């Protein structure tokens, strides 16, 4: 146990390398997974913007094929979780399925992707929290709210993981309740076009802007794959990871498809994709159409001012929940790499009382707030730049991680026929998911300019080249580091991706 007392030096060393055991059950993991996808933010912000940017009236439909592909990925992913228990998750899976060098390459991609997601969200959080609290007379710069949130997350990050789960549970339940009330209100009082089913028409969904729409919608799922990161802290990792992941995929797909459809119904599919119609309908911000106001204005007109104020505040706390969830994910990746010697061993230390990876956690807090301060000092827009650039970079990284992991699952079970997995579980489902994810990755890269500019016909932005280069360059650097460890430090190399409780 991480809080056991011992005077033996070797026991103390073990103590500082062991996360808080048996702390999380299925509900706790679901809270971590779904909180990372930030349901209120995804519906009010992501889906509303997707309608306007892509002009696609069938955004809701895209969550159906995405849910199917991610469920296929989960088949092999869940099976792998019963054999490999490591806080490095994708890093460990790839190391044991494809090779240790490839595992280090994936680990570097994971660090970039999850750090980018977490740090990018700070930009939108600062603006959203500032806008929400200004109604109560509290005025402050966006970055100040980021520093406050970063301080709270920094403290929570070194406390027991089950406390973090309880915080996420409260925030997640409240934000889901707000969206559910909105859905019920629209169902009772639809917009001017009524209950049109164009939102579920596959011919409309896969029209000219289908690729961009699919990529936007995938970003709403990011975080669902994080269950395995907490495998060492689960009460029963052989069952908990699978159950939590299947449950999260199903809940996210159904909830987002239904809410996305009702969001379009609220003002009419023809209006929500038309900038001029939005502007004439009063959905404006600083003179420009603002799709994110559709949710709040349409909801408040039906549910009243109290719901509107609550929804605005919970929009910010939804982002805080996502920040906390991604913070914990990043800290555990760094912990796993430090424990195994790929990064400095300092990152592999955990707090003897709480079992939290405190060095990795505090390091991530310092990095995140340093980047936030850098953007603030440089006067760079926190939403259009910090949030948009980094969260889309993170989503692209997660696609790459999942695609590689799909084939790692095949490699792992092919070398271990004694595991007794069916051909469907060990080969067919992961291969189909892997090829689909490669297609999604290609669409993400080819539509990356749309993702970071928010316009289909915008001129190519420099960051369209720079950001993917950072991601793929990080992967190449990881491969180089892995190869160097193999040649110069074989003792460290042979411990890469080791399972803490492997059967395989």
CORZI-V615639 format. One record per residue. N is the residue number from 1. SS is DSSP state (a for helix, b for strand, c for the rest). Layout:
n: <N N>
ss: <SS SS>
This chain:
n: <1 2 3 4 5 6 7 8 9 10 11 12 13 14 15 16 17 18 19 20 21 22 23 24 25 26 27 28 29 30 31 32 33 34 35 36 37 38 39 40 41 42 43 44 45 46 47 48 49 50 51 52 53 54 55 56 57 58 59 60 61 62 63 64 65 66 67 68 69 70 71 72 73 74 75 76 77 78 79 80 81 82 83 84 85 86 87 88 89 90 91 92 93 94 95 96 97 98 99 100 101 102 103 104 105 106 107 108 109 110 111 112 113 114 115 116 117 118 119 120 121 122 123 124 125 126 127 128 129 130 131 132 133 134 135 136 137 138 139 140 141 142 143 144 145 146 147 148 149 150 151 152 153 154 155 156 157 158 159 160 161 162 163 164 165 166 167 168 169 170 171 172 173 174 175 176 177 178 179 180 181 182 183 184 185 186 187 188 189 190 191 192 193 194 195 196 197 198 199 200 201 202 203 204 205 206 207 208 209 210 211 212 213 214 215 216 217 218 219 220 221 222 223 224 225 226 227 228 229 230 231 232 233 234 235 236 237 238 239 240 241 242 243 244 245 246 247 248 249 250 251 252 253 254 255 256 257 258 259 260 261 262 263 264 265 266 267 268 269 270 271 272 273 274 275 276 277 278 279 280 281 282 283 284 285 286 287 288 289 290 291 292 293 294 295 296 297 298 299 300 301 302 303 304 305 306 307 308 309 310 311 312 313 314 315 316 317 318 319 320 321 322 323 324 325 326 327 328 329 330 331 332 333 334 335 336 337 338 339 340 341 342 343 344 345 346 347 348 349 350 351 352 353 354 355 356 357 358 359 360 361 362 363 364 365 366 367 368 369 370 371 372 373 374 375 376 377 378 379 380 381 382 383 384 385 386 387 388 389 390 391 392 393 394 395 396 397 398 399 400 401 402 403 404 405 406 407 408 409 410 411 412 413 414 415 416 417 418 419 420 421 422 423 424 425 426 427 428 429 430 431 432 433 434 435 436 437 438 439 440 441 442 443 444 445 446 447 448 449 450 451 452 453 454 455 456 457 458 459 460 461 462 463 464 465 466 467 468 469 470 471 472 473 474 475 476 477 478 479 480 481 482 483 484 485 486 487 488 489 490 491 492 493 494 495 496 497 498 499 500 501 502 503 504>
ss: <c c c c c c c c a a a a a a a c c c c c c c c b c a a a a a a a a a a a a c a a a a a a a a a a a a a a a a c c c c c c c a a a a a a a a a a a a a a a a a a a a c c c c c c c c a a a a a a a a c c a a a a a a a a a a a a a a a a a a a a a a a a a a a a a a a a a a a c c c c c c c a a a a a a a a a a a a a a a a c c c a a a a a a a a a a a a a a a a a a a a a a a a a a a a c c c c c c c c c a a a c a a a a c c c c a a a a a a a a a a c c c c a a a a a a a a a a b c c a a a a a a a a a a a a a a a a a a a a a a a a a a a a a a a c a a a a c c a a a a a a c c c b b c c b b c c c a a a a a a a a a a a c a a a a a a a a a a a a a a a a a a a a a a a a a a a a a a a a a a a c c c c c a a a a c c c c c c c c c a a a a a a a a a a a a a a a a a a a a a c c c a a a a a a a a a a a a a a a a a a a a a a a a a a a a a a a a a c c a a a c c c a a a a a a a a a a a a a a a a a a a a a a a a c a a a a a a c c c c c c c c c a a a a a a a a a a a a a a a a a a a a a a a a a a c a a a a c c c c c c c c c c c>
